[in-house]
Amino acid sequence: MESNEVLEDMSFEDAMRELEKLVDSLDKGDVSLDEAIAAYDRGSQLKDHCQKKLNEAKMKVETIQASDSLGSTPDKLTAFDQE
């Protein structure tokens, strides 16, 4: 997986794996200052992407739970806009 992969196309699990690799390399000190700055920037983007994915999953679960409490199930789950 390329580190410049488009975030929108990335699964939560792939983003977490890339984030863990970045953190490991920063912890080991295996990168130059410029690389560390770039890694920090990419890591921040990955963290935001993961948070968005988690929020979407939470909203889907809450939709299912609300439907269950009303005695019906949703016909389909839709994506929620996150800002």
VENTAZI-V115020 format. One record per residue. PSI is psi as a letter, one per 20 degrees, with the letter a starting at -180 (* if undefined). OMEGA is omega in whole degrees, 0 to 359 (999 if undefined). D_LAST is the distance of its C-alpha to the last C-alpha in whole Angstrom. Layout:
# VENTAZI-V115020
PSI,OMEGA,D_LAST
PSI,OMEGA,D_LAST
This chain:
# VENTAZI-V115020
p,179,27
q,182,26
i,179,24
j,177,22
q,181,21
p,184,18
h,183,15
h,181,14
i,188,18
p,175,18
r,177,18
g,183,17
g,179,21
g,179,22
g,178,19
g,178,20
g,179,24
g,179,23
g,178,21
h,178,25
g,179,27
g,181,25
g,179,26
g,181,29
h,177,30
h,179,29
h,181,31
i,182,34
k,183,34
j,185,34
q,176,32
r,179,33
g,179,31
g,178,29
h,179,29
h,178,27
g,178,25
g,179,24
g,178,23
g,179,21
g,179,19
g,179,19
h,178,19
g,177,16
g,180,14
g,179,15
g,179,14
g,179,11
g,179,11
g,179,13
g,178,11
g,179,9
g,178,12
g,178,13
g,178,11
g,179,11
g,179,15
g,180,15
h,178,14
g,179,17
g,179,19
h,177,19
g,179,19
g,180,22
g,179,23
g,178,23
h,178,25
h,181,27
h,178,28
i,178,29
j,178,31
r,176,29
q,181,27
q,178,24
h,178,25
q,177,22
p,180,19
q,178,16
q,176,13
p,177,10
p,178,7
p,177,4
*,999,0
